[in-house]
Amino acid sequence: MGLVPIFGMPAVYGLTLGIFLGNIMSPLGPIDLFSVIPSFIGLFIIYKLRNRSVIFGLLIYSLIISLWIALMLNLVLNFPYLITFVYVFIGVIIATVMLGYILYKAILKLNFSIDKR
């Protein structure tokens, strides 16, 4: 997700396609294929906020994805929604905001330019 502010819409499309392909064999069943919708929305928000606040975009993405995953796990496996959301949100924050932002900053140091379109 930290690549979206650098590589722009191609990264949004590529990650969305990757999520779709990765979820084809999901043990949660066909409902997991709908994950492309909140993923695309969250990735697009990261892209739109790239010139204002990359961290805020990553945070919104984390919130959207965590809400969706908690809902899926509640519907498919009857996990309690709020507790599941909290646990998923913590994990996604670590992976997306913390590690994603570190990746973003590391790539910027390699002199890649941010897509200003």
N, CA, C and O atoms as a DFTB+ gen file, in Angstrom:
468 C
 N C O
     1  1       0.813      -1.183       0.000
     2  2       0.000       0.000       0.000
     3  2       0.862       1.254       0.000
     4  3       0.448       2.310      -0.479
     5  1       2.053       1.122       0.539
     6  2       2.974       2.244       0.544
     7  2       3.499       2.591      -0.837
     8  3       4.139       3.628      -1.012
     9  1       3.236       1.740      -1.824
    10  2       3.671       2.018      -3.184
    11  2       2.689       2.884      -3.958
    12  3       3.063       3.499      -4.956
    13  1       1.454       2.939      -3.517
    14  2       0.421       3.691      -4.235
    15  2       0.767       5.173      -4.377
    16  3       0.603       5.720      -5.468
    17  1       1.240       5.850      -3.320
    18  2       1.565       7.271      -3.492
    19  2       2.707       7.504      -4.496
    20  3       2.816       8.592      -5.061
    21  1       3.533       6.519      -4.712
    22  2       4.675       6.669      -5.612
    23  2       4.318       6.292      -7.041
    24  3       4.638       7.021      -7.980
    25  1       3.660       5.163      -7.201
    26  2       3.398       4.648      -8.541
    27  2       2.004       4.980      -9.065
    28  3       1.698       4.681     -10.220
    29  1       1.160       5.586      -8.249
    30  2      -0.123       6.105      -8.710
    31  2      -1.161       5.046      -9.061
    32  3      -1.219       3.969      -8.468
    33  1      -1.972       5.398     -10.044
    34  2      -3.095       4.533     -10.418
    35  2      -2.664       3.149     -10.926
    36  3      -3.386       2.183     -10.681
    37  1      -1.538       3.005     -11.614
    38  2      -1.129       1.635     -11.970
    39  2      -0.986       0.733     -10.734
    40  3      -1.306      -0.454     -10.793
    41  1      -0.509       1.292      -9.625
    42  2      -0.404       0.504      -8.387
    43  2      -1.784       0.191      -7.827
    44  3      -2.008      -0.904      -7.312
    45  1      -2.716       1.144      -7.920
    46  2      -4.088       0.908      -7.459
    47  2      -4.693      -0.250      -8.236
    48  3      -5.257      -1.171      -7.645
    49  1      -4.579      -0.206      -9.562
    50  2      -5.146      -1.270     -10.400
    51  2      -4.433      -2.603     -10.177
    52  3      -5.076      -3.649     -10.084
    53  1      -3.113      -2.560     -10.093
    54  2      -2.347      -3.790      -9.896
    55  2      -2.631      -4.459      -8.564
    56  3      -2.810      -5.676      -8.502
    57  1      -2.674      -3.672      -7.500
    58  2      -2.982      -4.247      -6.180
    59  2      -4.413      -4.779      -6.127
    60  3      -4.665      -5.831      -5.539
    61  1      -5.344      -4.055      -6.737
    62  2      -6.736      -4.516      -6.757
    63  2      -6.844      -5.843      -7.501
    64  3      -7.514      -6.763      -7.034
    65  1      -6.189      -5.947      -8.653
    66  2      -6.186      -7.203      -9.405
    67  2      -5.532      -8.311      -8.595
    68  3      -6.024      -9.439      -8.572
    69  1      -4.426      -7.996      -7.931
    70  2      -3.745      -8.988      -7.093
    71  2      -4.623      -9.481      -5.955
    72  3      -4.609     -10.668      -5.627
    73  1      -5.381      -8.583      -5.357
    74  2      -6.303      -8.975      -4.283
    75  2      -7.380      -9.905      -4.831
    76  3      -7.720     -10.909      -4.206
    77  1      -7.912      -9.565      -5.998
    78  2      -8.925     -10.429      -6.618
    79  2      -8.354     -11.814      -6.897
    80  3      -8.959     -12.823      -6.533
    81  1      -7.195     -11.864      -7.541
    82  2      -6.594     -13.160      -7.882
    83  2      -6.227     -13.946      -6.625
    84  3      -6.396     -15.165      -6.577
    85  1      -5.733     -13.253      -5.626
    86  2      -5.363     -13.922      -4.378
    87  2      -6.553     -14.484      -3.617
    88  3      -6.414     -15.438      -2.852
    89  1      -7.722     -13.891      -3.827
    90  2      -8.911     -14.325      -3.091
    91  2      -9.759     -15.348      -3.847
    92  3     -10.777     -15.805      -3.328
    93  1      -9.361     -15.707      -5.043
    94  2     -10.138     -16.686      -5.821
    95  2     -10.269     -18.007      -5.067
    96  3     -11.329     -18.633      -5.093
    97  1      -9.215     -18.427      -4.408
    98  2      -9.239     -19.706      -3.686
    99  2      -9.432     -19.514      -2.180
   100  3      -9.054     -20.383      -1.395
   101  1     -10.004     -18.410      -1.780
   102  2     -10.174     -18.109      -0.360
   103  2     -11.040     -19.152       0.342
   104  3     -12.049     -19.591      -0.210
   105  1     -10.656     -19.551       1.549
   106  2     -11.480     -20.491       2.306
   107  2     -12.795     -19.865       2.775
   108  3     -13.700     -20.584       3.198
   109  1     -12.911     -18.548       2.706
   110  2     -14.178     -17.896       3.090
   111  2     -15.231     -18.001       2.007
   112  3     -16.402     -17.709       2.249
   113  1     -14.828     -18.417       0.811
   114  2     -15.772     -18.593      -0.268
   115  2     -15.898     -17.364      -1.152
   116  3     -15.075     -16.451      -1.079
   117  1     -16.926     -17.342      -1.982
   118  2     -17.106     -16.272      -2.965
   119  2     -17.229     -14.867      -2.363
   120  3     -16.924     -13.882      -3.035
   121  1     -17.666     -14.766      -1.118
   122  2     -17.805     -13.438      -0.514
   123  2     -16.469     -12.694      -0.504
   124  3     -16.441     -11.465      -0.569
   125  1     -15.370     -13.432      -0.425
   126  2     -14.059     -12.795      -0.368
   127  2     -13.683     -12.133      -1.694
   128  3     -12.806     -11.269      -1.724
   129  1     -14.328     -12.523      -2.776
   130  2     -14.073     -11.868      -4.056
   131  2     -14.578     -10.423      -4.040
   132  3     -14.089      -9.582      -4.794
   133  1     -15.549     -10.142      -3.186
   134  2     -16.040      -8.768      -3.061
   135  2     -15.038      -7.863      -2.348
   136  3     -15.233      -6.649      -2.283
   137  1     -13.982      -8.442      -1.823
   138  2     -12.950      -7.649      -1.153
   139  2     -12.291      -6.641      -2.086
   140  3     -11.694      -5.666      -1.633
   141  1     -12.402      -6.877      -3.380
   142  2     -11.816      -5.921      -4.324
   143  2     -12.487      -4.554      -4.227
   144  3     -11.852      -3.539      -4.510
   145  1     -13.758      -4.511      -3.833
   146  2     -14.477      -3.233      -3.772
   147  2     -13.919      -2.337      -2.662
   148  3     -13.478      -1.226      -2.955
   149  1     -13.921      -2.782      -1.394
   150  2     -13.332      -1.909      -0.364
   151  2     -11.834      -1.697      -0.583
   152  3     -11.305      -0.639      -0.244
   153  1     -11.154      -2.685      -1.143
   154  2      -9.720      -2.521      -1.415
   155  2      -9.491      -1.414      -2.433
   156  3      -8.655      -0.536      -2.221
   157  1     -10.225      -1.452      -3.532
   158  2     -10.078      -0.412      -4.559
   159  2     -10.399       0.963      -3.989
   160  3      -9.676       1.926      -4.239
   161  1     -11.480       1.055      -3.224
   162  2     -11.861       2.337      -2.628
   163  2     -10.738       2.859      -1.712
   164  3     -10.353       4.025      -1.790
   165  1     -10.229       1.982      -0.855
   166  2      -9.159       2.380       0.051
   167  2      -7.882       2.758      -0.682
   168  3      -7.230       3.739      -0.325
   169  1      -7.521       1.997      -1.698
   170  2      -6.324       2.305      -2.476
   171  2      -6.482       3.623      -3.225
   172  3      -5.539       4.407      -3.325
   173  1      -7.677       3.856      -3.746
   174  2      -7.941       5.112      -4.460
   175  2      -7.839       6.306      -3.499
   176  3      -7.355       7.373      -3.875
   177  1      -8.294       6.115      -2.278
   178  2      -8.178       7.182      -1.267
   179  2      -6.705       7.458      -0.953
   180  3      -6.307       8.616      -0.826
   181  1      -5.906       6.416      -0.828
   182  2      -4.466       6.618      -0.629
   183  2      -3.903       7.457      -1.779
   184  3      -3.152       8.408      -1.563
   185  1      -4.281       7.086      -2.998
   186  2      -3.809       7.809      -4.179
   187  2      -4.234       9.275      -4.140
   188  3      -3.422      10.162      -4.401
   189  1      -5.485       9.531      -3.820
   190  2      -5.996      10.903      -3.802
   191  2      -5.354      11.747      -2.698
   192  3      -5.185      12.954      -2.867
   193  1      -4.999      11.135      -1.585
   194  2      -4.426      11.879      -0.456
   195  2      -2.898      11.933      -0.488
   196  3      -2.283      12.474       0.430
   197  1      -2.286      11.384      -1.525
   198  2      -0.830      11.258      -1.573
   199  2      -0.089      12.576      -1.435
   200  3       1.026      12.600      -0.914
   201  1      -0.681      13.673      -1.888
   202  2      -0.004      14.966      -1.793
   203  2      -0.324      15.717      -0.509
   204  3       0.305      16.730      -0.203
   205  1      -1.293      15.225       0.235
   206  2      -1.656      15.854       1.511
   207  2      -1.050      15.127       2.694
   208  3      -0.308      15.712       3.483
   209  1      -1.376      13.829       2.814
   210  2      -0.868      13.038       3.927
   211  2      -0.924      11.555       3.568
   212  3      -1.995      10.950       3.528
   213  1       0.237      10.992       3.312
   214  2       0.312       9.565       2.995
   215  2      -0.149       8.750       4.196
   216  3      -0.871       7.766       4.035
   217  1       0.255       9.143       5.383
   218  2      -0.135       8.396       6.583
   219  2      -1.650       8.411       6.760
   220  3      -2.236       7.383       7.100
   221  1      -2.296       9.559       6.534
   222  2      -3.750       9.625       6.667
   223  2      -4.435       8.720       5.643
   224  3      -5.417       8.053       5.969
   225  1      -3.929       8.691       4.416
   226  2      -4.477       7.796       3.397
   227  2      -4.331       6.342       3.795
   228  3      -5.262       5.554       3.631
   229  1      -3.165       5.980       4.318
   230  2      -2.941       4.602       4.771
   231  2      -3.846       4.257       5.954
   232  3      -4.323       3.129       6.074
   233  1      -4.074       5.226       6.813
   234  2      -4.953       5.015       7.966
   235  2      -6.399       4.788       7.523
   236  3      -7.072       3.896       8.037
   237  1      -6.874       5.588       6.576
   238  2      -8.241       5.395       6.061
   239  2      -8.362       4.037       5.377
   240  3      -9.351       3.328       5.567
   241  1      -7.360       3.676       4.587
   242  2      -7.354       2.358       3.957
   243  2      -7.470       1.263       5.014
   244  3      -8.263       0.332       4.871
   245  1      -6.675       1.382       6.073
   246  2      -6.691       0.385       7.149
   247  2      -8.070       0.275       7.788
   248  3      -8.537      -0.824       8.087
   249  1      -8.710       1.406       7.993
   250  2     -10.044       1.415       8.581
   251  2     -11.051       0.716       7.668
   252  3     -11.830      -0.120       8.127
   253  1     -11.036       1.054       6.384
   254  2     -11.979       0.453       5.426
   255  2     -11.780      -1.060       5.353
   256  3     -12.745      -1.821       5.424
   257  1     -10.539      -1.487       5.212
   258  2     -10.244      -2.923       5.088
   259  2     -10.621      -3.669       6.363
   260  3     -11.167      -4.771       6.304
   261  1     -10.329      -3.071       7.514
   262  2     -10.647      -3.730       8.788
   263  2     -12.146      -3.862       8.992
   264  3     -12.620      -4.891       9.475
   265  1     -12.895      -2.831       8.631
   266  2     -14.358      -2.911       8.722
   267  2     -14.888      -4.035       7.843
   268  3     -15.762      -4.795       8.259
   269  1     -14.357      -4.141       6.623
   270  2     -14.802      -5.173       5.692
   271  2     -14.429      -6.577       6.170
   272  3     -15.265      -7.480       6.150
   273  1     -13.192      -6.762       6.594
   274  2     -12.754      -8.096       7.039
   275  2     -13.545      -8.532       8.267
   276  3     -13.948      -9.691       8.364
   277  1     -13.768      -7.617       9.202
   278  2     -14.563      -7.962      10.391
   279  2     -15.982      -8.357       9.994
   280  3     -16.551      -9.288      10.563
   281  1     -16.549      -7.653       9.023
   282  2     -17.904      -8.001       8.553
   283  2     -17.911      -9.380       7.912
   284  3     -18.795     -10.190       8.189
   285  1     -16.933      -9.651       7.062
   286  2     -16.863     -10.968       6.419
   287  2     -16.739     -12.089       7.443
   288  3     -17.445     -13.094       7.367
   289  1     -15.839     -11.908       8.398
   290  2     -15.641     -12.945       9.402
   291  2     -16.872     -13.119      10.288
   292  3     -17.148     -14.218      10.770
   293  1     -17.602     -12.041      10.497
   294  2     -18.843     -12.126      11.255
   295  2     -19.897     -12.897      10.464
   296  3     -20.575     -13.767      11.011
   297  1     -20.032     -12.581       9.184
   298  2     -21.055     -13.226       8.356
   299  2     -20.748     -14.698       8.087
   300  3     -21.648     -15.537       8.123
   301  1     -19.492     -15.010       7.821
   302  2     -19.130     -16.369       7.420
   303  2     -18.850     -17.266       8.615
   304  3     -19.267     -18.424       8.631
   305  1     -18.149     -16.746       9.615
   306  2     -17.704     -17.586      10.732
   307  2     -18.341     -17.220      12.071
   308  3     -18.010     -17.809      13.100
   309  1     -19.250     -16.254      12.056
   310  2     -19.939     -15.794      13.276
   311  2     -18.993     -15.220      14.328
   312  3     -19.285     -15.299      15.522
   313  1     -17.873     -14.649      13.913
   314  2     -16.990     -13.985      14.864
   315  2     -17.673     -12.723      15.364
   316  3     -18.384     -12.072      14.597
   317  1     -17.483     -12.362      16.613
   318  2     -18.085     -11.124      17.123
   319  2     -17.477      -9.914      16.400
   320  3     -16.258      -9.758      16.341
   321  1     -18.345      -9.074      15.860
   322  2     -17.901      -8.014      14.962
   323  2     -16.917      -7.042      15.613
   324  3     -15.830      -6.826      15.078
   325  1     -17.267      -6.464      16.735
   326  2     -16.446      -5.403      17.327
   327  2     -15.072      -5.903      17.761
   328  3     -14.058      -5.258      17.494
   329  1     -15.042      -7.038      18.421
   330  2     -13.754      -7.600      18.863
   331  2     -12.897      -7.958      17.650
   332  3     -11.696      -7.690      17.628
   333  1     -13.515      -8.556      16.659
   334  2     -12.793      -8.919      15.440
   335  2     -12.247      -7.673      14.761
   336  3     -11.096      -7.653      14.323
   337  1     -13.069      -6.635      14.672
   338  2     -12.615      -5.387      14.067
   339  2     -11.377      -4.847      14.774
   340  3     -10.410      -4.460      14.119
   341  1     -11.398      -4.817      16.092
   342  2     -10.272      -4.267      16.858
   343  2      -8.994      -5.055      16.564
   344  3      -7.950      -4.462      16.290
   345  1      -9.070      -6.379      16.619
   346  2      -7.891      -7.202      16.358
   347  2      -7.386      -7.039      14.923
   348  3      -6.185      -6.898      14.692
   349  1      -8.299      -7.059      13.976
   350  2      -7.907      -6.908      12.576
   351  2      -7.310      -5.518      12.346
   352  3      -6.298      -5.382      11.658
   353  1      -7.931      -4.496      12.916
   354  2      -7.465      -3.125      12.740
   355  2      -6.040      -2.956      13.267
   356  3      -5.219      -2.295      12.632
   357  1      -5.745      -3.541      14.406
   358  2      -4.387      -3.457      14.955
   359  2      -3.382      -4.082      13.984
   360  3      -2.332      -3.504      13.703
   361  1      -3.714      -5.258      13.482
   362  2      -2.816      -5.929      12.540
   363  2      -2.644      -5.176      11.238
   364  3      -1.537      -5.068      10.711
   365  1      -3.741      -4.657      10.725
   366  2      -3.675      -3.924       9.456
   367  2      -2.915      -2.614       9.645
   368  3      -2.164      -2.204       8.760
   369  1      -3.101      -1.959      10.780
   370  2      -2.356      -0.721      11.063
   371  2      -0.853      -0.998      11.052
   372  3      -0.079      -0.238      10.470
   373  1      -0.451      -2.080      11.693
   374  2       0.974      -2.426      11.727
   375  2       1.493      -2.683      10.313
   376  3       2.542      -2.167       9.926
   377  1       0.752      -3.483       9.547
   378  2       1.198      -3.846       8.204
   379  2       1.114      -2.685       7.221
   380  3       2.010      -2.514       6.393
   381  1       0.077      -1.902       7.296
   382  2      -0.168      -0.877       6.290
   383  2       0.424       0.472       6.666
   384  3       1.219       1.037       5.915
   385  1       0.039       0.982       7.818
   386  2       0.490       2.324       8.186
   387  2       1.967       2.301       8.567
   388  3       2.752       3.100       8.057
   389  1       2.342       1.409       9.441
   390  2       3.727       1.408       9.908
   391  2       4.684       0.900       8.822
   392  3       5.568       1.632       8.377
   393  1       4.506      -0.342       8.404
   394  2       5.420      -0.916       7.423
   395  2       5.246      -0.285       6.042
   396  3       6.228      -0.079       5.329
   397  1       4.020       0.018       5.666
   398  2       3.769       0.668       4.377
   399  2       4.418       2.032       4.293
   400  3       4.967       2.401       3.255
   401  1       4.359       2.778       5.374
   402  2       4.971       4.109       5.378
   403  2       6.497       4.005       5.360
   404  3       7.164       4.809       4.708
   405  1       7.043       3.036       6.058
   406  2       8.502       2.810       6.016
   407  2       8.930       2.480       4.585
   408  3       9.935       3.004       4.102
   409  1       8.173       1.615       3.905
   410  2       8.461       1.280       2.506
   411  2       8.384       2.521       1.630
   412  3       9.260       2.754       0.796
   413  1       7.346       3.310       1.816
   414  2       7.164       4.552       1.056
   415  2       8.379       5.468       1.211
   416  3       8.923       5.956       0.220
   417  1       8.800       5.698       2.447
   418  2       9.936       6.586       2.704
   419  2      11.238       6.004       2.133
   420  3      12.071       6.741       1.607
   421  1      11.405       4.696       2.238
   422  2      12.620       4.059       1.721
   423  2      12.707       4.200       0.207
   424  3      13.782       4.472      -0.329
   425  1      11.608       4.021      -0.474
   426  2      11.608       4.148      -1.932
   427  2      11.815       5.603      -2.339
   428  3      12.497       5.880      -3.326
   429  1      11.235       6.527      -1.592
   430  2      11.469       7.945      -1.890
   431  2      12.953       8.288      -1.792
   432  3      13.453       9.105      -2.566
   433  1      13.643       7.683      -0.870
   434  2      15.078       7.941      -0.725
   435  2      15.862       7.448      -1.936
   436  3      16.978       7.901      -2.191
   437  1      15.277       6.526      -2.672
   438  2      15.924       6.035      -3.893
   439  2      15.652       6.961      -5.076
   440  3      15.961       6.625      -6.220
   441  1      15.069       8.133      -4.795
   442  2      14.809       9.185      -5.773
   443  2      13.729       8.854      -6.796
   444  3      13.791       9.329      -7.930
   445  1      12.757       8.062      -6.421
   446  2      11.599       7.890      -7.276
   447  2      10.734       9.127      -7.118
   448  3      10.606       9.660      -6.015
   449  1      10.151       9.581      -8.189
   450  2       9.310      10.777      -8.071
   451  2       7.857      10.370      -7.906
   452  3       7.419       9.348      -8.434
   453  1       7.113      11.186      -7.163
   454  2       5.703      10.928      -6.929
   455  2       4.909      11.411      -8.132
   456  3       5.131      12.509      -8.642
   457  1       3.985      10.577      -8.574
   458  2       3.098      10.923      -9.679
   459  2       2.246      12.114      -9.250
   460  3       1.474      12.004      -8.297
   461  1       2.370      13.238      -9.929
   462  2       1.658      14.474      -9.541
   463  2       0.348      14.654     -10.301
   464  3      -0.296      15.697     -10.186
   465  1      -0.047      13.659     -11.070
   466  2      -1.276      13.814     -11.864
   467  2      -2.493      13.877     -11.010
   468  3      -3.603      14.006     -11.526
